[in-house]
Each structure stands twice: as C-alpha cells, then as structure tokens.
C-alpha cells in the first residue's frame, strides 16, 4: 500500500506539480506537445487523481485563472505564495 501511495504521489507530482509544461519540450512545438500521447495520458491521469482524491487546482493554475479573469489582487496573492514556495525549496 505504501509503495502504491508513493507511486501515485510521484505521478501526481509529474502531472500536476508544474513539471508537465511546454518548456520541458523546447524542441517540440506547442501543437505537437498538446497532441502527444504521453502528455494526453498524464493529463487524463491528473484529472482522474483529482477526482478520486478530491484535489483542487494548483496555485499556478489558479494564478492563470485569476489573470485570465482580470482578478489582479488575487493574482498578486497567488504569485507571492508561489514565490514563497520556490524560495523555501531553494
């Protein structure tokens, strides 16, 4: 059970933790990246895990949403939280 949990956490980190981004695949254009079978499977897995474990959106996703909906105060708060997390990791 512990191994299964650790595996799920690792896959979830890869799918949700901001690691699955276009920047990782600089040699691939955006359209090709989005159509990649592995990328699609990871996205599907991410959504399944979110539903199964009732996990919300990441700070980065929430920041993107706030910017898109022009909620700049919220975006600034989320940006600061992300910066604080990054500073704690380093």
Secondary structure, DSSP 4 states (H G I P E B T S, - for coil): -HHHHHHHHHHHHHHHSS-SSGGGGTTS-HHHHHH-HHHHHHHHHHHHHHHHHT----HHHHHHHHHHTT-HHHHHHHHHHHHHHHHHH-
